[in-house]
């Protein structure tokens, strides 16, 4: 008997649907006509044991017990899914062949592997286990995936990396949370001070942005515009050019080159009024802009927040529903924006499905060309899963919720863009001399709309995809041409503070976290990795900070609470910056690539945690003195489509509950080494 172990029931049913019929439905699994069975986990069936499971003597928190490091790691069954674990144990014992069908990512690999390890499956059976990678739940895609099974042993490094990450987050989160909660009590703060490897640097981003805005002092600056025309040409020859201050003006400019002296600007404007002008240079280039790549999860979340005001979690939940329930999208937790070349053969069918189910996207535009192959198809940039795209199933938009319809159309349009030619335009840049000063102007003239036809209905989104600014139209000009400056105009502007974070900009900051790092080596690592958090966890991390009362919303704006600010100012700086998580992710990726082993990651980590805990015990978090405990902003509980994913940068959803319980009591024996089990 072959046993397929899926990550969730929806995936299990998709696999069973392509096995020999009729299917027999049992409690917790499906049986095919040939005797093969399909069962499933329900997210993580196992979770890290609570600290008191290791040693019951630590029912109350004490600083002298820290750091807490299990000598032999323990997993325990989750109470609400214990029955499914029992079903799997019986089936695994009976099976001659195991097929791992967890989601195609690091966490999905560990989720099933840890269950097999917990059951103490024989080495011979583990050695023959196979891996099934599914990105699309439609029957044709599942059938194709079943013909491309790989050895599960190929993915051992992926599982080991996820295991190391899980344990490291437990060690860091549990020890730091206990240390700062205990120290917080000494200054009168009575709430739980939750600390996490990812969640805390995210909170740090918001706190520092809020404080930068609060400290910002607006100041005026001045630009000078020259209103020009060709006295020998028709009336439509008029245009404006902007003054480019010379080096002699540097002492009246700020660091960004803005002129702060109004008198200087007025003097320039006066000198150029009613004066001849001469064209110094004219540069005209044909430029092209490729279609935007298909979505990964973060890019989809960012665009849906900008266009529809959806939170990151709302986008994830909606995309998950379109994947599992409606089978209209491929795997949504993808970190890739590229597609395997083999998938190009399915393009015609996908385009046909879009044109039938979402015809509104193609109204008033040219038909897509299924023969065009954009830069999205690139095997070197696709690993376990590819970009989020529509499936070959025809959508019934009337059967979708409002949000499902919005997200599906957003993904479908981005996929359609791959089958349109480049956007072509002429970029013109002109330099003019007036009374010894240099003035520049530029314009952009469309030559071929290409893929931009699809985005005309949403001008703000079109500009987001446009990396060039247009300064209006320019007349035909030649070098040496004589012009006339009718007048100079001084335009007063006010410097603007940075904007508060929204879901979209905070997600963008997490994915592009390297911009917030000064260390060049760390910045390089972060550019090469996925940033802060993963595609699967970023939405949850943001939501968790709201639930724990460290963040609050004002409309679309995200702000830090007093408790959030106090926590950041109480922690060591290293705990509030992304540098540490960058180093972790770099080494976790090295485990995936078989470059280092588990112990090489854990040993220095333990030293870091011991040092941070020692620092925490040496000083009081005075920034929290007088701050009321955060009131968690608990939203109405919704069923999660994937219970395994965490929101905290910790090892499991139970981390939050563990910390809350631990605040009332519970710990483990202190050790200085951790053994891999």
C-alpha positions as CSV (number, residue, x, y, z in Angstrom):
1,X,0.0,0.0,0.0
2,X,1.2,3.5,-0.9
3,X,0.5,6.1,1.7
4,X,0.4,9.8,0.6
5,X,0.8,12.2,3.5
6,X,-0.5,15.6,2.5
7,X,-0.1,18.8,4.6
8,X,-3.8,19.6,4.7
9,X,-7.1,17.8,3.9
10,X,-7.6,20.0,0.8
11,X,-4.4,18.8,-0.7
12,X,-5.2,15.2,0.3
13,X,-8.5,15.3,-1.5
14,X,-6.8,16.7,-4.6
15,X,-4.4,13.8,-4.6
16,X,-7.1,11.2,-4.0
17,X,-9.2,12.6,-6.8
18,X,-6.7,11.4,-9.4
19,X,-6.3,7.9,-7.9
20,X,-8.3,4.9,-9.0
21,X,-12.0,5.1,-8.3
22,X,-14.2,4.5,-6.4
23,X,-12.8,6.2,-3.3
24,X,-13.7,5.0,0.2
25,X,-13.9,7.7,2.8
26,X,-12.6,6.8,6.3
27,X,-12.0,8.8,9.4
28,X,-9.0,10.9,8.7
29,X,-8.0,9.3,5.3
30,X,-9.3,8.3,1.8
31,X,-8.7,4.9,0.3
32,X,-8.4,4.4,-3.5
33,X,-9.8,1.4,-5.4
34,X,-6.3,-0.2,-5.6
35,X,-5.8,0.0,-1.9
36,X,-3.5,3.1,-1.8
37,X,-4.4,5.6,0.9
38,X,-4.2,9.4,1.2
39,X,-4.1,11.0,4.7
40,X,-3.0,14.4,5.9
41,X,-1.7,16.5,8.7
42,X,-3.7,19.5,9.8
43,X,-0.8,21.9,9.8
44,X,1.7,20.9,12.5
45,X,0.4,17.9,14.4
46,X,3.3,18.2,16.8
47,X,4.6,21.3,18.7
48,X,7.6,22.1,20.8
49,X,7.1,21.0,24.4
50,X,6.5,23.6,27.0
51,X,9.5,24.4,29.3
52,X,7.9,22.7,32.3
53,X,7.7,19.5,30.3
54,X,11.5,19.2,30.7
55,X,11.6,20.0,34.4
56,X,8.5,20.7,36.5
57,X,10.4,22.5,39.3
58,X,10.4,25.8,37.4
59,X,6.7,26.6,37.6
60,X,7.5,30.3,38.2
61,X,9.8,32.4,36.2
62,X,13.2,33.3,37.7
63,X,16.1,35.1,36.1
64,X,18.6,32.6,37.6
65,X,17.1,29.8,35.5
66,X,18.0,31.5,32.2
67,X,19.0,30.7,29.6
68,X,16.8,27.7,29.3
69,X,18.3,25.1,26.8
70,X,16.8,21.6,26.5
71,X,19.4,18.9,26.5
72,X,17.2,16.6,24.5
73,X,14.4,18.3,22.5
74,X,10.9,17.0,22.9
75,X,7.8,17.4,20.6
76,X,4.3,16.7,21.9
77,X,1.1,16.1,20.1
78,X,-1.2,19.0,19.7
79,X,-4.4,18.4,21.8
80,X,-6.9,19.4,19.0
81,X,-5.3,17.1,16.4
82,X,-4.3,14.1,18.4
83,X,-6.9,11.9,16.7
84,X,-5.4,12.6,13.3
85,X,-1.9,11.8,14.6
86,X,-3.3,8.4,15.7
87,X,-4.8,7.8,12.3
88,X,-1.5,8.5,10.6
89,X,0.4,6.3,13.0
90,X,-1.7,3.3,12.0
91,X,-1.5,4.0,8.3
92,X,2.3,4.6,8.4
93,X,2.7,1.2,10.1
94,X,0.8,-0.6,7.4
95,X,2.2,1.2,4.3
96,X,4.9,-0.4,2.2
97,X,5.7,3.0,0.5
98,X,5.5,6.5,1.9
99,X,5.0,9.6,-0.2
100,X,5.7,13.0,1.5
101,X,3.2,15.6,0.1
102,X,3.8,18.5,2.4
103,X,3.7,22.0,0.9
104,X,6.7,22.8,-1.3
105,X,8.7,24.9,1.2
106,X,11.0,24.5,4.1
107,X,8.3,24.4,6.7
108,X,6.1,22.0,4.7
109,X,9.1,19.6,4.4
110,X,9.6,19.6,8.2
111,X,5.9,19.3,9.0
112,X,5.7,15.7,7.6
113,X,9.3,14.7,8.3
114,X,8.9,15.4,12.0
115,X,5.8,13.2,12.2
116,X,7.7,10.3,10.6
117,X,10.6,10.9,13.0
118,X,8.1,11.0,16.0
119,X,6.7,7.6,14.8
120,X,10.3,6.2,14.7
121,X,9.7,4.9,11.2
122,X,12.4,2.4,10.1
123,X,15.4,3.6,8.2
124,X,14.6,1.3,5.3
125,X,11.2,2.8,4.9
126,X,12.5,6.3,5.3
127,X,15.1,5.6,2.7
128,X,12.5,4.6,0.1
129,X,10.1,7.5,0.9
130,X,9.3,9.8,-2.1
131,X,8.6,13.5,-2.3
132,X,5.5,14.9,-4.2
133,X,5.7,18.6,-5.0
134,X,2.3,20.2,-5.9
135,X,1.7,23.8,-6.8
136,X,-1.7,23.5,-8.4
137,X,-4.6,21.5,-7.0
138,X,-6.4,20.9,-10.3
139,X,-6.4,17.2,-11.5
140,X,-4.2,17.7,-14.5
141,X,-1.5,19.4,-12.5
142,X,-1.7,16.8,-9.7
143,X,-1.5,14.0,-12.2
144,X,1.6,15.6,-13.8
145,X,3.2,16.0,-10.3
146,X,2.6,12.3,-9.5
147,X,4.7,11.4,-12.5
148,X,7.6,13.5,-11.2
149,X,8.2,12.0,-7.8
150,X,11.6,12.5,-6.2
151,X,13.4,10.8,-3.4
152,X,12.5,12.4,-0.1
153,X,16.2,12.1,1.0
154,X,17.0,14.9,-1.5
155,X,15.1,17.2,0.9
156,X,16.8,16.3,4.2
157,X,18.8,19.6,4.3
158,X,15.6,21.5,3.8
159,X,14.0,19.7,6.8
160,X,17.2,20.2,8.9
161,X,17.2,23.9,8.2
162,X,13.5,24.2,9.2
163,X,14.3,22.2,12.4
164,X,17.2,24.4,13.3
165,X,15.1,27.5,12.7
166,X,12.3,26.1,14.8
167,X,14.5,25.4,17.8
168,X,16.5,28.6,17.5
169,X,13.3,30.6,17.5
170,X,12.0,28.7,20.6
171,X,15.3,29.3,22.4
172,X,15.5,33.0,21.5
173,X,11.8,33.8,22.0
174,X,11.3,31.9,25.3
175,X,14.5,33.1,27.0
176,X,14.3,36.7,25.9
177,X,10.5,37.0,26.6
178,X,11.0,35.6,30.1
179,X,14.0,37.8,30.8
180,X,12.3,41.1,29.8
181,X,9.0,40.2,31.3
182,X,10.6,39.6,34.6
183,X,12.7,42.8,34.4
184,X,9.7,44.7,33.3
185,X,7.9,43.8,36.5
186,X,10.6,45.5,38.5
187,X,9.7,48.8,36.9
188,X,6.0,48.3,37.3
189,X,5.1,46.9,33.8
190,X,2.7,44.1,34.4
191,X,2.2,42.8,30.9
192,X,3.9,40.1,28.8
193,X,7.0,41.5,27.0
194,X,7.1,39.2,24.0
195,X,10.4,39.2,22.1
196,X,11.0,37.4,18.8
197,X,13.8,37.2,16.2
198,X,11.6,38.6,13.5
199,X,8.7,40.3,15.2
200,X,10.9,42.6,17.3
201,X,13.0,44.0,14.4
202,X,9.7,44.7,12.6
203,X,8.4,46.5,15.6
204,X,11.7,48.4,15.7
205,X,11.1,49.6,12.1
206,X,7.8,51.1,13.1
207,X,9.0,52.7,16.3
208,X,12.0,54.3,14.6
209,X,9.8,55.6,11.7
210,X,7.3,57.1,14.2
211,X,10.0,58.8,16.1
212,X,11.6,60.1,12.9
213,X,8.3,61.7,11.9
214,X,7.8,63.1,15.4
215,X,11.2,64.8,15.4
216,X,10.9,66.0,11.8
217,X,11.0,69.8,11.4
218,X,9.6,71.0,8.1
219,X,11.5,73.7,6.2
220,X,10.8,75.5,3.0
221,X,13.0,75.1,-0.1
222,X,12.8,76.7,-3.5
223,X,12.9,75.7,-7.2
224,X,13.2,78.1,-10.1
225,X,11.3,77.4,-13.3
226,X,12.0,79.0,-16.7
227,X,9.0,79.5,-18.9
228,X,10.5,79.2,-22.5
229,X,9.3,79.3,-26.0
230,X,10.7,79.6,-29.6
231,X,9.8,83.0,-30.8
232,X,10.0,81.7,-34.4
233,X,7.7,78.7,-33.9
234,X,4.0,78.2,-33.4
235,X,2.3,78.8,-30.0
236,X,2.7,75.2,-29.0
237,X,6.4,75.5,-28.6
238,X,6.2,76.7,-25.0
239,X,7.6,74.5,-22.2
240,X,9.3,74.9,-18.8
241,X,12.7,73.9,-17.6
242,X,14.0,73.6,-14.0
243,X,17.1,75.4,-12.7
244,X,20.2,73.2,-11.8
245,X,22.2,75.1,-9.1
246,X,25.9,75.3,-9.7
247,X,28.6,74.3,-7.2
248,X,28.8,78.0,-6.2
249,X,25.3,77.6,-4.7
250,X,26.2,74.6,-2.4
251,X,26.3,76.7,0.8
252,X,22.6,77.6,0.3
253,X,21.6,74.0,-0.3
254,X,20.8,71.0,2.0
255,X,22.3,67.5,1.7
256,X,19.8,66.6,-1.0
257,X,20.7,69.6,-3.1
258,X,17.5,71.6,-2.4
259,X,17.9,75.4,-2.3
260,X,17.0,76.8,1.1
261,X,17.6,80.5,0.4
262,X,14.6,82.2,-1.0
263,X,16.6,85.3,-2.0
264,X,19.0,83.2,-4.1
265,X,16.0,81.7,-6.0
266,X,14.4,85.1,-6.5
267,X,17.6,86.5,-7.8
268,X,17.9,83.7,-10.4
269,X,14.3,84.1,-11.4
270,X,14.8,87.9,-11.9
271,X,18.0,87.4,-14.0
272,X,16.5,85.0,-16.5
273,X,13.2,86.9,-17.1
274,X,12.9,88.4,-20.6
275,X,16.3,86.9,-21.6
276,X,17.5,84.9,-24.6
277,X,18.1,81.2,-24.1
278,X,20.2,78.7,-26.0
279,X,19.7,74.9,-26.3
280,X,22.9,73.2,-25.1
281,X,22.0,69.6,-25.6
282,X,19.2,67.4,-26.8
283,X,19.2,63.7,-26.0
284,X,16.4,61.4,-27.3
285,X,16.5,57.7,-26.7
286,X,14.1,54.9,-27.4
287,X,13.5,53.0,-24.2
288,X,11.6,49.8,-23.4
289,X,10.0,48.5,-20.2
290,X,9.4,44.8,-19.7
291,X,6.1,43.5,-18.2
292,X,6.1,43.3,-14.4
293,X,6.9,39.8,-13.2
294,X,4.1,37.5,-11.9
295,X,3.4,37.7,-8.2
296,X,5.0,36.2,-5.2
297,X,3.0,36.5,-2.0
298,X,4.6,39.7,-0.8
299,X,4.3,41.5,-4.1
300,X,0.6,40.5,-4.3
301,X,0.0,41.7,-0.7
302,X,1.6,45.0,-1.4
303,X,-0.4,45.7,-4.6
304,X,-3.7,44.6,-3.0
305,X,-3.1,46.8,0.0
306,X,-2.4,49.8,-2.3
307,X,-5.3,49.1,-4.6
308,X,-8.0,47.6,-2.3
309,X,-6.8,48.5,1.2
310,X,-6.5,44.8,2.1
311,X,-4.3,43.8,5.0
312,X,-1.5,41.4,4.4
313,X,-3.3,38.6,6.3
314,X,-6.5,39.2,4.4
315,X,-4.6,38.8,1.1
316,X,-3.0,35.6,2.3
317,X,-6.3,34.1,3.5
318,X,-8.0,35.1,0.3
319,X,-5.3,33.7,-2.0
320,X,-5.3,30.5,0.1
321,X,-9.0,30.2,-0.4
322,X,-8.6,30.6,-4.2
323,X,-6.0,27.9,-4.1
324,X,-7.6,25.3,-1.8
325,X,-11.4,25.9,-2.2
326,X,-11.7,27.2,-5.7
327,X,-8.6,25.8,-7.3
328,X,-8.2,29.0,-9.3
329,X,-4.7,29.9,-8.2
330,X,-1.4,28.0,-7.7
331,X,0.3,27.7,-4.4
332,X,0.0,31.1,-2.8
333,X,2.8,31.1,-0.2
334,X,5.5,31.4,-2.9
335,X,8.6,33.5,-2.6
336,X,9.4,33.3,-6.4
337,X,8.3,35.6,-9.1
338,X,9.4,33.3,-11.9
339,X,8.1,30.3,-13.7
340,X,9.7,27.0,-14.9
341,X,10.2,26.8,-18.6
342,X,8.2,23.6,-18.7
343,X,5.2,25.5,-17.5
344,X,5.2,27.6,-20.7
345,X,3.5,24.7,-22.5
346,X,0.4,25.3,-20.3
347,X,0.2,29.0,-21.1
348,X,-2.3,28.7,-23.9
349,X,-4.7,26.8,-21.7
350,X,-4.3,29.3,-18.8
351,X,-4.9,32.2,-21.2
352,X,-8.0,30.5,-22.5
353,X,-9.3,30.1,-19.0
354,X,-8.7,33.7,-18.2
355,X,-10.3,35.0,-21.4
356,X,-13.4,32.9,-20.7
357,X,-13.7,33.5,-16.9
358,X,-12.3,37.0,-16.6
359,X,-13.1,38.5,-20.0
360,X,-13.3,42.0,-18.5
361,X,-9.5,42.2,-18.2
362,X,-9.3,42.0,-22.0
363,X,-12.0,44.5,-22.9
364,X,-10.6,47.3,-25.1
365,X,-7.1,45.8,-25.4
366,X,-5.2,43.7,-27.9
367,X,-5.4,39.9,-27.5
368,X,-2.5,38.3,-25.6
369,X,0.0,36.4,-27.7
370,X,0.6,33.0,-26.3
371,X,3.8,32.6,-28.3
372,X,5.5,35.5,-26.4
373,X,7.9,34.4,-23.6
374,X,8.7,37.0,-21.1
375,X,11.7,36.9,-18.7
376,X,9.4,35.3,-16.1
377,X,10.3,31.9,-17.5
378,X,13.6,31.2,-15.8
379,X,14.4,27.8,-14.3
380,X,17.4,29.2,-12.4
381,X,15.1,31.3,-10.3
382,X,12.6,28.7,-9.5
383,X,13.1,26.2,-6.6
384,X,10.3,24.3,-4.8
385,X,7.6,26.5,-6.0
386,X,7.0,29.1,-8.7
387,X,5.2,32.4,-9.0
388,X,1.5,32.7,-8.1
389,X,-0.5,32.4,-11.3
390,X,-4.0,31.4,-12.4
391,X,-4.7,27.7,-13.0
392,X,-6.4,26.2,-16.2
393,X,-9.7,26.2,-14.4
394,X,-12.3,28.7,-15.7
395,X,-13.4,31.1,-13.0
396,X,-17.0,31.8,-12.2
397,X,-16.5,35.3,-10.8
398,X,-20.1,35.4,-9.6
399,X,-19.4,32.5,-7.2
400,X,-16.5,34.3,-5.6
401,X,-16.6,36.7,-2.7
402,X,-15.8,40.4,-3.4
403,X,-12.2,40.0,-2.1
404,X,-11.7,36.7,-3.9
405,X,-12.8,38.3,-7.1
406,X,-10.4,41.2,-6.6
407,X,-7.4,39.0,-5.8
408,X,-8.1,36.6,-8.7
409,X,-8.3,39.4,-11.2
410,X,-5.2,41.0,-9.9
411,X,-3.2,37.7,-10.3
412,X,-4.8,37.0,-13.7
413,X,-3.9,40.4,-15.1
414,X,-0.3,40.1,-13.9
415,X,-0.1,36.8,-15.7
416,X,-1.7,38.2,-18.9
417,X,1.0,40.9,-19.0
418,X,3.6,38.3,-19.8
419,X,2.0,37.8,-23.2
420,X,2.2,41.4,-24.4
421,X,5.2,43.2,-26.0
422,X,7.4,45.7,-24.1
423,X,6.1,49.2,-23.4
424,X,8.1,51.4,-25.8
425,X,8.6,55.1,-25.5
426,X,10.9,58.0,-26.5
427,X,12.7,59.6,-23.6
428,X,13.9,63.2,-24.4
429,X,16.2,65.2,-22.1
430,X,17.1,68.9,-22.9
431,X,19.6,71.2,-21.3
432,X,19.2,75.0,-21.8
433,X,21.5,77.9,-20.9
434,X,19.9,81.2,-19.7
435,X,22.0,84.1,-18.4
436,X,24.8,81.8,-17.4
437,X,22.5,79.3,-15.6
438,X,21.7,75.7,-16.6
439,X,18.0,74.6,-16.9
440,X,16.9,71.0,-17.7
441,X,13.6,69.6,-19.0
442,X,12.5,66.1,-19.9
443,X,9.5,64.4,-21.5
444,X,8.3,60.9,-22.4
445,X,6.4,60.1,-25.6
446,X,4.7,56.7,-25.9
447,X,5.5,54.7,-29.0
448,X,3.9,51.3,-28.2
449,X,1.5,50.6,-25.2
450,X,2.4,46.9,-25.0
451,X,1.5,45.4,-21.7
452,X,0.5,48.7,-20.2
453,X,-2.9,48.4,-22.1
454,X,-3.9,46.1,-19.3
455,X,-3.3,48.7,-16.6
456,X,-4.9,51.7,-18.1
457,X,-8.0,51.4,-15.9
458,X,-5.9,52.1,-12.8
459,X,-3.6,55.0,-13.3
460,X,-2.1,54.8,-9.8
461,X,-1.1,51.2,-10.4
462,X,0.2,52.1,-13.9
463,X,2.5,54.7,-12.3
464,X,3.7,52.1,-9.8
465,X,4.8,49.9,-12.6
466,X,6.5,52.9,-14.4
467,X,10.1,53.6,-13.4
468,X,10.3,56.9,-15.4
469,X,8.7,60.2,-14.5
470,X,7.2,62.3,-17.3
471,X,7.6,66.1,-17.2
472,X,5.1,66.8,-19.9
473,X,5.6,67.3,-23.6
474,X,8.5,69.1,-25.3
475,X,8.6,70.7,-28.7
476,X,11.1,69.6,-31.3
477,X,14.4,71.1,-30.4
478,X,18.0,71.2,-31.8
479,X,21.4,71.9,-30.3
480,X,22.2,75.7,-30.7
481,X,18.5,76.6,-31.2
482,X,17.7,80.1,-29.9
483,X,14.8,80.3,-27.4
484,X,13.3,83.1,-25.3
485,X,12.6,83.0,-21.5
486,X,9.4,84.9,-20.9
487,X,9.8,84.8,-17.1
488,X,11.4,83.0,-14.2
489,X,9.1,81.6,-11.5
490,X,10.0,80.7,-7.9
491,X,8.1,77.7,-6.6
492,X,8.2,77.4,-2.8
493,X,7.9,73.8,-1.5
494,X,8.0,72.3,2.0
495,X,10.2,69.4,3.0
496,X,8.0,66.4,3.9
497,X,8.6,63.8,6.7
498,X,8.7,60.2,5.8
499,X,5.3,58.6,5.8
500,X,4.0,56.3,8.5
501,X,4.0,52.6,7.6
502,X,1.0,50.9,6.0
503,X,0.6,47.2,5.4
504,X,2.0,47.7,1.9
505,X,5.0,49.8,2.9
506,X,5.8,47.7,6.0
507,X,5.7,44.5,3.8
508,X,7.9,46.3,1.3
509,X,10.3,47.2,4.1
510,X,10.4,43.6,5.3
511,X,11.2,42.2,1.9
512,X,13.7,45.1,1.1
513,X,15.1,45.2,4.6
514,X,18.6,45.7,3.3
515,X,17.8,49.4,2.8
516,X,17.6,49.8,6.6
517,X,21.0,48.2,7.3
518,X,24.3,50.1,7.5
519,X,26.7,47.2,7.6
520,X,27.7,46.4,4.0
521,X,28.2,42.6,4.7
522,X,24.8,42.3,6.4
523,X,23.2,44.3,3.7
524,X,24.6,42.0,1.1
525,X,23.2,38.9,2.9
526,X,19.8,40.5,3.2
527,X,19.8,41.3,-0.5
528,X,20.5,37.6,-1.3
529,X,17.9,36.2,1.1
530,X,14.1,36.8,1.3
531,X,14.5,39.7,3.7
532,X,12.9,39.8,7.2
533,X,10.6,36.9,7.7
534,X,9.3,34.7,4.9
535,X,6.5,34.9,2.4
536,X,4.4,32.5,4.6
537,X,5.0,34.4,7.9
538,X,5.2,38.1,7.2
539,X,1.4,38.7,7.3
540,X,1.2,36.8,10.6
541,X,4.1,38.7,12.1
542,X,2.4,42.0,11.5
543,X,-0.9,40.7,12.9
544,X,0.8,39.3,15.9
545,X,2.2,42.7,16.9
546,X,-1.3,44.1,16.8
547,X,-2.7,41.2,18.9
548,X,0.1,41.7,21.5
549,X,-0.7,45.4,21.7
550,X,2.6,46.7,20.4
551,X,1.0,48.1,17.2
552,X,-2.2,50.0,16.4
553,X,-4.0,51.1,13.3
554,X,-5.3,54.5,12.4
555,X,-7.1,54.0,9.1
556,X,-4.5,52.5,6.8
557,X,-1.6,53.8,9.0
558,X,0.3,51.6,11.3
559,X,1.6,53.1,14.5
560,X,3.6,51.8,17.5
561,X,1.8,51.9,20.9
562,X,3.5,53.2,24.1
563,X,4.2,49.6,25.1
564,X,5.8,48.9,21.7
565,X,8.0,51.9,22.0
566,X,8.9,51.1,25.6
567,X,9.9,47.5,24.6
568,X,12.1,48.6,21.8
569,X,13.9,51.2,24.0
570,X,14.4,48.6,26.7
571,X,16.0,45.9,24.5
572,X,19.6,45.7,23.4
573,X,20.0,47.4,20.1
574,X,21.0,44.2,18.4
575,X,17.6,42.6,19.3
576,X,15.7,45.4,17.5
577,X,17.7,45.4,14.3
578,X,17.4,42.9,11.4
579,X,21.2,42.1,11.4
580,X,20.8,39.0,13.6
581,X,18.0,37.5,11.6
582,X,20.0,38.1,8.4
583,X,22.9,36.1,9.8
584,X,20.5,33.4,10.9
585,X,18.9,33.2,7.5
586,X,22.3,33.1,5.7
587,X,23.3,30.1,7.8
588,X,20.0,28.4,7.5
589,X,20.3,28.7,3.8
590,X,23.8,27.2,4.0
591,X,22.2,24.2,5.7
592,X,19.8,23.9,2.8
593,X,22.7,24.0,0.4
594,X,24.7,21.3,2.5
595,X,27.4,23.9,3.2
596,X,27.2,23.7,7.0
597,X,25.6,21.3,9.5
598,X,23.0,21.7,12.2
599,X,25.6,22.0,15.1
600,X,27.5,24.7,13.2
601,X,24.4,26.8,13.3
602,X,23.3,26.1,16.9
603,X,26.6,26.5,18.7
604,X,27.2,30.2,18.1
605,X,23.5,30.8,18.5
606,X,23.6,29.6,22.0
607,X,26.5,31.8,22.8
608,X,24.6,34.8,21.5
609,X,21.5,34.0,23.5
610,X,23.5,33.6,26.7
611,X,25.1,37.0,26.1
612,X,21.8,38.7,25.4
613,X,20.1,37.2,28.5
614,X,23.1,38.3,30.6
615,X,22.7,41.8,29.3
616,X,19.0,41.8,30.1
617,X,19.6,40.8,33.6
618,X,22.1,43.6,34.2
619,X,19.9,46.5,33.5
620,X,16.3,47.5,34.2
621,X,13.9,48.4,31.3
622,X,13.3,52.0,32.5
623,X,11.7,53.0,29.2
624,X,8.7,50.9,30.4
625,X,8.3,52.7,33.8
626,X,4.9,54.1,34.0
627,X,3.7,52.4,30.8
628,X,0.4,50.5,31.1
629,X,0.5,46.9,30.0
630,X,-0.4,46.6,26.3
631,X,-4.0,45.7,25.6
632,X,-4.0,43.0,22.8
633,X,-6.1,44.0,19.9
634,X,-7.7,40.6,19.4
635,X,-9.7,40.4,16.2
636,X,-12.6,38.1,15.8
637,X,-11.1,34.7,15.5
638,X,-11.1,33.3,12.0
639,X,-10.2,29.8,11.0
640,X,-6.7,29.7,9.5
641,X,-6.2,28.0,6.3
642,X,-2.8,26.8,7.4
643,X,-2.3,26.4,11.2
644,X,1.3,25.5,10.8
645,X,2.4,29.0,9.8
646,X,3.6,31.2,12.6
647,X,3.2,34.9,13.0
648,X,5.9,35.5,15.5
649,X,9.2,34.6,14.0
650,X,8.9,31.6,16.4
651,X,8.7,27.9,15.8
652,X,5.0,27.4,16.0
653,X,1.6,29.0,16.6
654,X,1.9,27.7,20.2
655,X,4.8,30.0,20.9
656,X,2.5,32.8,21.9
657,X,0.4,30.6,24.1
658,X,3.6,29.1,25.6
659,X,4.8,32.6,26.5
660,X,1.5,33.5,28.1
661,X,1.4,30.3,30.1
662,X,5.0,30.6,31.1
663,X,4.3,34.1,32.5
664,X,2.2,32.3,35.1
665,X,4.8,29.5,35.6
666,X,6.9,27.0,33.9
667,X,10.5,26.5,32.8
668,X,13.1,23.8,32.1
669,X,16.4,22.7,33.3
670,X,19.2,25.0,32.2
671,X,21.8,23.5,29.9
672,X,24.6,24.9,27.8
673,X,24.3,22.6,24.8
674,X,21.5,21.4,22.6
675,X,21.6,18.0,21.0
676,X,20.0,17.2,17.6
677,X,17.3,14.6,17.9
